[in-house]
Amino acid sequence: MSVTVVTFDLDNTLWDVEPALLRAEAAQRAWLEQHRPGALTGLDDRALFERKRALVRREPRLAHHVSDMRRQFLYELQRDAGYGERKARSGAEAAFSVFLEERHKVELYEEALAVIEQLARHYRIGALTNGNADIYKTDAGDYFDFAFLAEEVGASKPAPDMFRAAIERAGVAAAAIAHVGDSPGHDVAGAREAGLKTVWFNPGAAPWDPAQGAGPDATVRQLTELPAALAAL
């Protein structure tokens, strides 16, 4: 069956997410230091990371709802610092907004926009992400027909929920969709188990891990290789 729909993972597939996350975390910290003095007292980056991990252990559903997780994390920081309920709730929303604004200031890989524009002439294009990036807030958004976030469907890749949502939205058989992503487990194995065709974006030329099961249907090291790889599926 020929491919008519292409879905993309976002972070580290269409852009390097680390610079945006570092800027977002810095902006969030600056907001808290200015508007909620004491909320970060005695907490370095490692301690903050451990608090997030503890929160997810306590409320496992937050692993698939990263925005809610961050809001709750920010709320608890302020409550623990002595701020009242209302102040902590409003502060959590404000700090999260600052974080999210910076988080969306991603820089697409140099070739990404041209490749997506080319593919959009021949395929419908979708986005499937475990994160909270909104593809429509990036330069590539105009080319995407649909997008799903883990927090919208209630489960992260490699669970089948997001892939099934894409199948339903596209209205085609699973085998008519090719999913492109950088994660062997979340993207390749997850999409394969849901019946989609798979393209592994592997810029570092890493070897395939047999623990992930059968390998991808195609592998590309550069996004410019995608049109040919998809045409051959």
Secondary structure, DSSP 4 states (H G I P E B T S, - for coil): ----EEEE--BTTTB-HHHHHHHHHHHHHHHHHHHSTTTTTT--HHHHHHHHHHHHHHSGGGGG-HHHHHHHHHHHHHHHTT--HHHHHHHHHHHHHHHHHHHT---B-TTHHHHHHHHTTTSEEEEEESS---GGGSTTGGG-SEEEEHHHHT--TTSTHHHHHHHHHHTS-GGGEEEEES-IIIIIIHHHHTT-EEEEE-TT-PPP-GGG-S--SEEESSGGGHHHHHHT-
